[in-house]
């Protein structure tokens, strides 16, 4: 589902510590090429990459920041 008006969406997650570390590591390791390969076009890839950066920043804010 898309969000054509580009408004913010408030998402709440409950993760185990193990899941939080795994997602934080994934966000650190995944690159543009990986994201682009799985996206329909550059715009979708840009949005996915930005979303993953937001997720990684929030995980870091609560203590899950891989080296």
PAMARFI-264325 format. One record per residue (C-alpha): residue in one letter; y, x, z. Coordinates in steps of 0.25 Angstrom, whole numbers, plus 5000, padded with zeros to 4 digits. Each point is the difference from the previous one (the first is absolute). Last residue first. Example, Ala and Ser with C-alpha at 12.3 -4.5 7.8 and 13.67 -1.06 7.14 Angstrom:
2
s499650555029/a498649945002/
***
This chain:
67
x499651185062/x499649865002/x501049905006/x499449895008/x500949995012/x500749864999/x501150054991/x499050084992/x499349874997/x501349934996/x500350124991/x498750004993/x500149854997/x501450014994/x499550124992/x498849914995/x500949894996/x500950104992/x498750054993/x499649864997/x501349964995/x500150124991/x498649984995/x500449854996/x501250054993/x499250114993/x499049904994/x498749925003/x499750095012/x498750075004/x500250134992/x501550005005/x499650005014/x499050124998/x501050074992/x501249985009/x499250065012/x499149955011/x499850115011/x501149965011/x499849854998/x498550025001/x500250085013/x500849895006/x499049904996/x498950085007/x500850025012/x500349865002/x498649964997/x499550095011/x501149955010/x499549864997/x500949924991/x500849875003/x501049984989/x501349924999/x500749984986/x501549954999/x500349984985/x501350054995/x500749944988/x499750054986/x500349874993/x498850014992/x499050025012/x498750004992/x498649955004/
***
